[in-house]
Amino acid sequence: MTTELADIHAFVAVARAAGFREAARATGSSASRLSEAVRRLEDRLGVRLLNRTTRSVAPTEAGAQLLERLEPALKEVHAALDLANGFRGKPAGTLRLNVPVSASRLVLPRIVPAFLAAYPDIRLEVVAEDGFVDVLAAGCDAGIRYDERLEQDMIAIPIGPREQRFAAAASPAYLAQRGRPRHPRDLLAHACLRGQFASGAKPAWEFERRGEQVKIEPTGPLLVRIGAAADLAVDAAVAGVGVIYLFEDWLRPYIARGELEPVLEPWWPRFSGPFLYYPGRRHQPAPLRAFVDFVKALPPWQVG
């Protein structure tokens, strides 16, 4: 029965993720192990559940109907097991969070150590990526996002600083050689270190001062994946390659050490801080409930 239940979980994970590799990343397993589990389940039932091609994986008609019946049943199983978890002295189990790379660097380090100390029987798994994903389909319990339009039956609570700024900065050597911009449009004549989303979109650099808003599309010698390769852009800026535009909290240590200097600081735009969002289910897993309560009880975020 244990093996059968594990195979069922494997099928659901692959069907949700629409791929073995994607499901492996979401579950912490391997694609080959999941493939074997699904094959065992198909052999046991005597019917193909997934159509597999080199490019995609999709449920067959039988697989789609099975998935439709299994998902609510599995939710009830997990809810029932979690009721027993509530009788423990402290919650136990695994909590999976899907967060932007910026949150894993700037928000969670000031929360996670104290949370894990308070709940030693909880295992926290953090998936850091900047793509827009369905956290539930990815096998996660909750996510962190900025100004995200929430799906139905999702709840959002503040986590981390309630206001942040984007900052522009460059090394003293670069500014001494190329001059200091006085207006955001001056950056069009500078070497700028750009970021790009996985979709290929390159966000504009936005500035604001006294009601004047300026949006520019600068160019430069380096283009990096937002989040994943941001440290490379920071290192390049410190080395004098060009001007960087990033979260102020990310750049502040380099500015404090004198490795970078603020550029156009009166123009740095402000934006609202991140939110923890999670399903509004009646029965939440004990680890998620503990984390939500922990975040709610935190004192107001102090920047710096």
N, C-alpha and C positions, 0 to 999 in steps of 0.2 A: 504493500500500500504506500509506503514511504517513497519507493522508487516511482510508482505511478504518479503520485502527487508532484514529485520533482519534475517528471516529464511534462505534466500538464502545465506547470509553471513555465517551463522552457518554451512550450508552444505559445502560450499567452504572451510571453516577453517578445518572442520573435514576430508574432503577428502584430503586436502593438508597434514595434519599432520598424516593421517592414524590412527587416534585414537581419542576418545572423551577426554580422560585425557590430551593427548598431545595438542589438540586444545584448551582445557580449559586453560592450562598454557600459551599458545601463545596469547590468546585473553583476558585473565583476567576474563573469565567467569567461569562457573561450568560445569562439564560433564553432569549433569542431565538437566541443562537448554539447553545445546546444543542438547542433545538427544531429548528433547521435541520439539525443533525448527525443527529438521530434520524430526521428525515424522509428524509434522503439514504439512510440505512441501510435504512429500510423500503422505499424505492423500489428500491434495489439488490437486496433480497431478494424483493421482490414480496409482502410479507406485513406486516400491521399488528402491531407489537410492543408498543405501549402503548395502553391505553384512556384517553382524556383527557376529563375533564369540568371544569366551572368550579371544582369543589371538590377533585378528586383526580386522581391519575395512578396507574394500576396496570398491570402487565404483562398482556397477553393470554396465552392458553394457549401460543401460540408463543413469546411474549416470555419467559414464565416458564421454559420449557424451555431457551431460548437462554441466559438468565441463569445457570441452574444449570450449564450446561456451560462458560460463559465465565469465571466467577469463578475457579475453580481454575486454568484455563489462563492467565489474566492474572497470577495470583499467581506461577506458574512463570516467566512472561516477566520479571516484575519481579525475581524472585530471580536469574534468569540474568544479567540486565543488571547487577545489583548485585554479582555475583561479579567482574565486570570492574572495578567501582568499587573493590573491595578492593585492586587492584593499583596504584592511585594512591598518590602520596606521602601524601596526606590525603584523607579521604572528601569527596565532593561530592554535591550534590543538595538536595532540599527536605525539610524536616522540618515537619510540621503538628501542632500541639498544640491540644487543646481543654481549656480551663481555666476555673475560676470567675473572676469579676472580681476577687475578693479575692486570688487567687493571682497574677493579672497585675499587681496593685498591690503586694503584700507579699512575694511569693516570687521571682518571675522577675527583677525588676530587680537582684537580688543574684547572679544566676546567668548571665543571658543575655549581658551584655557580655563576660565572661571566656570564655564558651563560643564566641561568635562570633569573638573574637580568636584563640582556639586553633584554630578550624576556619573559616578565611576563605572556603572554597569551599562552605560549607553555607548555604543560605537558610532562615531560620526564619520560619514563618507561625504566628501565634497567634490562635486564635478564642476570645474571652472571652465566656462566657455562663453563666448560673446554672441553666439548665434541665438535666434529667437526660436526656442523649442517648447514643446508641450511637456512640462515637467512630469506629469503623470505618465504620459506615453513613454518618457525616457526612464521610467522606473524610479523617479524621485518623489519624496514626500512633500517637499516645499521648494520654493525658489526665492531668489532676491532679484528684483528688477527696479529700474528707474522709470517712474511715470508709465508703468505698463497698463495697457487696457486689459482688465482682467476678464477671464472667461467666466461664464455663468457658474455659480456655486463656488466662487473663489473669494477668499477673504484676504485683505491686505492690512498689515500693521507697520508702523514706522520702525526702522532698524538703522542704527548708525546716525550720522549727522543729519540734521533736518535741512541744512542748507550747505551747498558746496559751490566751488567756483572752478571754472577752467582757467588755466594760467598759461601764459607764453613766457619762455625763458631761453637764454642762450649763454654760452660761456663768456667770461670777460675777454678772452683773447679774440673770439669771433666779433664781439661788439666793438672792440678796439680797432679791428681791421675793417669792418664793414659799416660801422656807424650804428647809432641807436635809433630805431623807428620812433617817430613822434605821433603817427596816426596808423591805424590798422592797415590802411591801403599801402603804406610804405613797405609792408611785408611782401608785396608783390614783386619787389626788387631784391628780395633776400632769398637765401637758400633755406627752404622750410622742409621740415621732416614730417611727412604726412602719414596718416593712418588709413587703413582700408578694412572694411568688414569682409567677412567670408563671402558675402554676396557679390563683392566687387565694388560696392558703393564706397565713395570717399567723402566723409562728412566735411562740410565747409567749416571754416574757422569763424566763429561768431564773437562779436565784441559789442559792448554797450556802455554808454556813458551819458548821463544827464538826458536820457530819453532818446539819444541817437543810437541807432542800431546799425551795425556794419557786418556784412557777411562776405567773406572773400574765399577764393579758391587758389591758394598759393601753390607754387611749384618748388621742387627741390630735388636733391640727389638721392633721397632715400624714401622708400615707401614700405611700411611694415604692416602686418596684420594687427589690428587693434586688439589690445589685451595681451595676446600670446607673445608678441614680439615688441611690446612697448619698452621693455628694458633696453633692448638694442638701440632704439631711437634715443633714449635718455643717455646711454653711454656715448652715442655719436654726438649728441649735443654737448656733453661735457668735454668731448675731445675737440670741439670747435667746428664741427661739420655744418651746423646751422641752427635755426630756431625751432624749438619744440613747443607743441601746444597739447597740454594734458591736464589731468586733475591736479589742482593746486596741492592737495595732500600728498600726491605722488612725488611732486617736484620739490616740496618744501624742505626735506632734508638736504638736498643738493644745494638749494639756495642758502640754507643756514650755514653750510660748510664753505660757501663762497665758490663752489664749483660751477654754479649757474647764477645768473643775475635776472631779476624780473624784467620783462619786456612789456610795456604798455599796461602796467598794473592797474591804473585807473579805469581801464577798459575791460577788465576781466569780468565775464558774465557770471551771474549767479543762477543756480538751478536747485530744485528741490532734491532732498536726499532720497536714499533707496527705501524700498518696502520689502518686507517679508510677506510672501503670499502663499496660500495653502488652501486645500479644498475645505469647504464649509460642511463637512460631513458631521452627522450626529455623533458618530463614534470615531474619534481620532486615535491613531496609534499612540501609545503611551510616550514613546520618545519624542514625537512631534508635539504632543500636548505639553510635555515638560519644557521643550525649547521655546514654544510660544509663551508660556507663563514666565520663563526666565527673561526673555526679551522684553516683555511688558513691564517687568519689575525693575529693569535697569534704570538708573538715574539719567536725566537729560544728558545727551552726548556733549562732551566737552572737546572742542577742537584744539589741537596743539599738544 
